[in-house]
Structure formats: structure tokens, C-alpha cells
């Protein structure tokens, strides 16, 4: 599939934004994160929530960038009974309700526990449901076997929680909330390891020798023997080939996977571990910020590969042997 930049940013940014909100709400609910601090006062919750909301809103807006008529995007909301894209849009809007109420309580009223904390947890749960609906947009497509599997759904949820936790450590460190950052240290380490394991399993799954569809099964001519393309259906590349026939050489994909593994998982794991245990003050904060930037950059590469390596069954009619 052709990796649209708008969709790559959308899935990465909204996942990180929802994940960050989840951890902020969870820490607040358990009383681990103060309503304000001596350094930032109400600036602290404002900045933290602004980052979460900013990522989600900018991601949702960017998702309309690949549409021919973005002004008609609202019409997708009416198909929630049958479309995961529509369900994702509806959930995104509904999730803003508890998220916004929690934000008002925390930023303007200085409260993030008790009733506000419960509202925040409702928003956190709905945020994860929204991430799940995003994953189902792709996992529900039987015509793209690389996406139509359980690892797509698990991957989206884990990457969201992982990137959100990494951002949480970075933001709490910026405001000197060392104790809060340590509450996130173990979840971050676990999610970084789990995220890498899931990606490795996913990559092995999509490149297994087992074919879901072949030219023989797609045309129904398998009973006569092997099917091969006698001539191209078109004299030049058309929309289907440009959008659904996009391909990447396996050797390039292998290099990009190493980049994803190192930038997205291994380097953040090492940098955060070193910073939290061996560094202090400015050096500690700098390394944690570098770890967060590395994680997000690695996830951008991961999401690009997620689209670039996927093959649509329509390519079987254009010479592809199997998908």
C-alpha cells in the first residue's frame, strides 16, 4: 500500500496522544501526580494536557489530508453501524467529552482526584477504545492479509500505551516530578520490550511462506493449473497500482526494520534506563527528551513500513503471485 504521510502522522500522533492521556489520568486517579507543582503551578497540567490534546487533534485533522474532499469527512460519521472508520470518528468525538471535563477540573479548578479522577479514567478507557477502533480500520480488511490479523490490533494498543508512557516520563521530568517519572519507569521498560517482541512476531507473520490468496484462488482458475499474467491490463500505471500496488524491496525493508527496532525501542529503553538510574538534573532531562524523540521517530518509520509492506489482493490481477 502507498504510505500516505497524513495517515502515518495520524496513526502515530493520535496513538501517542491517547496513550499520554491514559497515563496522566491513571496517575492522577491514584494520587501519584499532583494537581500542580511549585515550579509550574497550573502551567504543568496545562502543558501536559496540551501535548496530549495537541497530538490527538492534529492527528485527527491530518487524517483528512489524503481525502479528495476533506470537507465531506463528517459524512463518514453516519455509517457507524457497518464502518470501523465511522466508529473511530464517533469514538474520537465522544472521548473528547470526559477528556475535556477532566482537563477543565485539573487546569482551572486544580483538581485531578476523586470525581475528576474517575472522569479522567472514563476518558482513558474511551481513549484506548478509540485506538482499538483505529486498529480495526486496518485489521478488518480481509483483502490485505498483512493487516488482517490479531497482531495489528495488539500492536496499535501497545504502541499507543508505550509512546504515551515515554512522553509521560519526559513531561514529568521537565517539571521536576522525579517520583512520578519513576512510577512510569517499569511500565515504560515493559512496554518497550513487549512492543519490540510484537513487531518481530508481526514481521515474521507477514513474511511467512503461507499464502492467504494466490493468483489461482483469486481468479478461480487454480483447478486448471498455475495462473500467470499474459499481458498487463493497462499500458501505464493506474490508481490501483500506485495506491495498492506500492512495493518495497525486501532488503530495504530489512534495513528499515533495524532502524525501527533501534530508534523506536532499543535506544529509548537504554537511554531512559541510564538517565533514571545514573544521571541527574540537566543531563538526565536531556537524555530522557532524546529518548522520547527517538521513540516517536522510530514509530514514524514503523508506521511507514506498516503501510509499505502491505499487499492488496487486487495486485494478484497485475502479476503478483501471492499475498
Helices and strands as residue ranges (DSSP letters): H 5-29, H 42-62, G 70-79, H 84-109, H 115-139, H 150-174, H 178-206, H 215-219, G 222-224, H 239-244, H 250-259, I 260-266, H 267-278, H 281-308, G 313-318
